Each structure stands twice: as structure tokens, then as C-alpha cells.
Amino acid sequence: MYSLFAKYYDAFTENADYAARADYLSELIEKYGKGKGILLDLACGTGTLSFEMEKRGFDVIGTDISAEMLDEALEKKLQTDSHIIFLNQDMCELDLFGTITACICTLDSVNHIESARKLKAAFSKVSLFSEAGGVFIFDVNTEYKHRAVLGDNAYIYENDTCFLAWQNEVNEDASVNIYLDFFEKQGETYRRESEFITEYYYSDEVLTNLLNETGFELAGIFDDFSFEAPGKTSERKIFVAIKR
């Protein structure tokens, strides 16, 4: 997953505003968790958010299933004095050295898990390594986003070195098939590489039940960058849960 996309990921996600997201997550952790401590950035990707959370005083561990994404993260680490530990791990098979006080899983990483059974395994692993009272914060795409925003739409992105054709195909269960075609400029020609991803939809009820079954208590569901409840046209929901 995200093997080809890894080298283009940062260039095409510049609008993610990681600094603002880190501020928001830090505020959530301060309000619902145990304050600054050891933080797990689950499905950390190229590590941009991990570095932002470290700047805010957390001791960060970043894990991701994609070795290629972690290669990008490690390249960034070499250019800083960061102490982040990056681990190549599937979130369903998480294996840490000790306990954590907080876990974040952002930018629809949960939507990449293809079944409730596997998602329960991932939640169980986070629970296993979380201290009592520790906070687990993750976001998910809403059904509205999958059907109305991603839908069956196509998008074109371009920068100085690459042209990206992004095509979506929404399914009856609100999952979305995503077809990515990268055209990398090489002199006067372009080299084409393709990647296929599916993002799955999970209802509030399913996610709440999975949290309860894995030792968490739901503290709140919020609209993105907000402490208010999501609306009908919200595209991302933030779940905050506390380890019992």
C-alpha cells in the first residue's frame, strides 16, 4: 500500500496543513488524555505529522506498513536532530517496546483497513500498548465524502516533475476504489506508473462498538478541526477514545 505513491505523497498533500493538525491534536490530547508523553503516530506515512508532534513536546514513535513511505520519513529525519523511532509495522500486528500515553491515526488511515475484523485487531493492539487513561484519536472519512465528494469523480494534479490522474469509483457499500496514474517527467517524455487503493466506510455505530470491545470508552466524535459535532456535509470525523 502506497508504494509508488510514497515518493509523490508530500508533493500532492501540501494542503494537509500538518502544523494546524498537530495543534488541534495536541489540544485534544491535553483535554482528554494524560498530557505529553510517549505518542504513537499510527500509519505515520512520510512522517510529516510525526515531526510536528515532536516539536510540540511529545516523544514520538511512528509506524507504517509501507516501507517506501518510511524511507521518505527517514530521509527527513537525517536532515534534523529528531529522536523519532520509525517502525515498519502493520497496524493490525503492532508490537511496541512498552506502553504509550497517546495514539493518533490520521488522514483516513483507518479507512484503508478492509474489514471490521482487521480493524478490531488494530484497535486491540493500540489498547494493549496504551496506558490506562491514555487517549486514542483517529479520523475517518464520512459516507458523505465517499459518495458526494470522492464519488465517481476524477481529479488532475500537477507539479514541476509529475502529473497525477486520480479516478474514483464508489461502490454500493460506500467504499471507494481509487485509481492513481503517475506520469513522471523524464526529459522530453513521461514515465507512467499506476497504483490502486480502496478506502472503506465505517459507520459511527461500528466504530463505537469496536472501541468498546477493545477496552476503550468513546469520549466524543467531532467535526474536523473542531470540538463541535459533525454535520450532514462533514467530510471527516474525529473520534476520541479513552483506554479503560
PEDA-V231697 format. One record per backbone hydrogen bond with DSSP energy under -0.5 kcal/mol. NH is the residue of the N-H (numbers start at 1). CO is the residue of the C=O. Records with the same first field share a line. If there is no record, write none. Layout:
NH = CO ; CO
//
This chain:
7 = 4
8 = 5
9 = 5
10 = 6
12 = 8
13 = 10
16 = 13
17 = 14
21 = 17
22 = 18
23 = 19
24 = 20
25 = 21
26 = 22
27 = 23
28 = 24
29 = 25
30 = 26
31 = 27
32 = 28
33 = 29
35 = 29
39 = 37 ; 59
40 = 102
41 = 39 ; 61
42 = 40 ; 104
43 = 63
44 = 41 ; 63
47 = 44
51 = 47
52 = 48
53 = 49
54 = 50
55 = 51
56 = 52
57 = 54
58 = 53
59 = 37
60 = 58
61 = 39
62 = 85
63 = 41
64 = 87
67 = 65
70 = 66
71 = 67
72 = 68
73 = 69
74 = 70
75 = 71
76 = 72
77 = 73
78 = 74
79 = 75 ; 76
80 = 77
85 = 60
86 = 84
87 = 62
89 = 64 ; 87
93 = 90
94 = 91
100 = 129
101 = 38
102 = 38
103 = 135
104 = 40
105 = 137
109 = 106
110 = 139
112 = 109
113 = 110
119 = 115
120 = 116
121 = 117
122 = 118
123 = 119
124 = 120
125 = 121
126 = 122
127 = 123
128 = 124
129 = 125
130 = 126 ; 127
131 = 100
133 = 243
134 = 131
135 = 101
136 = 241
137 = 103
138 = 239
139 = 105
140 = 237
142 = 235
146 = 142
147 = 143
148 = 144
149 = 144 ; 145
150 = 145
151 = 146
153 = 150
155 = 166
157 = 164
159 = 162
163 = 183
164 = 157
165 = 163 ; 181
166 = 155 ; 164
167 = 165 ; 179
168 = 153
169 = 177
171 = 175
174 = 171
176 = 199
177 = 169
178 = 197
179 = 167
180 = 178 ; 195
181 = 165 ; 179
182 = 180 ; 193
183 = 163
184 = 182 ; 191
185 = 161
186 = 189
189 = 186
191 = 184
193 = 182
195 = 180
197 = 178
199 = 176
200 = 111
207 = 203
208 = 204
209 = 205
210 = 206
211 = 207
212 = 208
213 = 209
214 = 210 ; 211
215 = 212
216 = 211
217 = 242
219 = 240
220 = 240
222 = 238
223 = 228
224 = 236
226 = 223
234 = 231
237 = 140
238 = 222
239 = 138 ; 237
240 = 220
241 = 136
242 = 217
243 = 134
244 = 215
//
